[in-house]
């Protein structure tokens, strides 16, 4: 049995979300005397199962065993590059994998390879480059490989379903570069081999991302609504990727609340630790952006703490720098926000991350506007940024963040587990969140450090699948017992009731304005009037009154037993 036959079997399993069977196939083949090429495919299969440590070790072994086999060596390099994009982050942040640069130089060694195996290796090198956030390299691999063959690993003239994944990879490259029209044109070609339910969902999730990039909101909403009931469980690289692509589309069109929900489902817990490094960083930035959109500084700080562990890694660095910039701007620190945005822009440009560089430019513009309103000149800002960049002060800020995690920490609750997934201490924090207390007040009441409280807050948010504490009260409605409300006697106008309905759903002012077709300032006026009429001091207070769950004694009487 040749390499092409092994490749066809492995890709069929992976395309059907049966990577465990791909692993078993490769193990059997290797025990029967399989080659280094099979071991490279085994690394690829373990990566899809999100067993990144094994994938890394096997790719290294495959490279060592394939010195005289260029096809196996190049495939092993690609597998190693893919694995390096996911593991290990905390234990030993690795530099950008040089094997991908070496592979680009040595592509000529594949000239005598089987055509289908060569096409796959080119694809895998590009996929690894995307995972390492090297769009410049991914583009070069795509350009060097040329047009995808319509008969890739064909059987009875039917192309292999994994051909759709290859098209979708190219669509993602174009989308991340902002070349949406070209990406959508490829989508029509991908539809042919995407003839199974998994590939169809992956393609539609990619289209959701692309239409979000093009700011075609109604299309994104329609796709997300349909995919919410069609997406498979996030069990491997492809299925989790579907959730993230939908989230990227939603966040681009301003639906931060739903984007947060899809992101947390993909990442499994508050740290999004099931994801590759770049997806983890982008996911945490989405959660932070959602909290910032809700003006929820405490939640934003909690997500920032999760993100800072990735700050020193070159793959995630520009994204986390942008994340920190968002939080600094919300905290009223525009100079620091501008410096972080500038760092992100420069690092994004180096790696050819065009869309991310544009995001950084937008943040820098916002920071400059705040500075101008504060009377700080652009010249002074540029001097401050230059000094920060020169000294590395901002990049070195909070360096202990990556050292605070210990191997023996309690596992974070899985996203979506709700009240049942929280520890007793996390339930205490959740109750205090619904009372409108901030991190500092919670820390004082529970005699904890603010760092510990931020960690608990991020776990509570993840358990309920939300990015902001304002949505926690609504999710706790089924847990906290109904009690007579206080301060809720005043009637509201129909428009104010519509605003309250959306506050209960955890919507930001931007989202409420878009839903109701009114300005953000009008939404702010309605919120202020509801606060006055209902005699509460926060949006959480509004949500609890609306839900009929406001009572000073309720939280302390909630039974700690998990609910279904």
Secondary structure, 3 states (H helix, E strand, C coil): CCHHHHHHHHHHHHHCCCHHHHHHHHHHHHHCCCCHHHHHHHHHHHHHCCCHHHHHHHHHHHHHHCCCCHHHHHHHHHHHHHHHCCCCCCCCCCCCCHHHHHHHHCHHHHCCCCHHHHHHHHHHHHHHHHHCCCHHHHHHHHHHHCCCCCCCCCECCECCCHHHHHHHHHHHHHHHCCCHHHHHHHHHHHHHHCCCHHHHHHHHHHHHHHHHHCCCHHHHHHHHHHHHHHCCCCCCHHHHHHHHHHHHHHHHCCCHHHHHHHHHHHHCCCCCCCCCHHHHHHHHHHHHHHHHHCCCHHHHHHHHHHHHHHCCCCCCHHHHHHHHHHHHHHCCCHHHHHHHHHHHHHHHHHCCCHHHHHHHHHHHHHHHHHHHHCCCCHHHHHHHHHHHHHHCCCCCCCHHHHHCCCCCCCCCCCCCCHHHHCCHHHHHHHHHHHCCCCHHHHHHHHCCCHHHHHHHHHHHHHHCCCCCHHHHHHHHHHCCCCCCCCCCCCCCCHHHHHHHHHHHCCCCHHHHHHHHCCCHHHHHHHHHHHHHHHCCCCHHHHHHHHHCCCCCCCHHHCCCCCCC
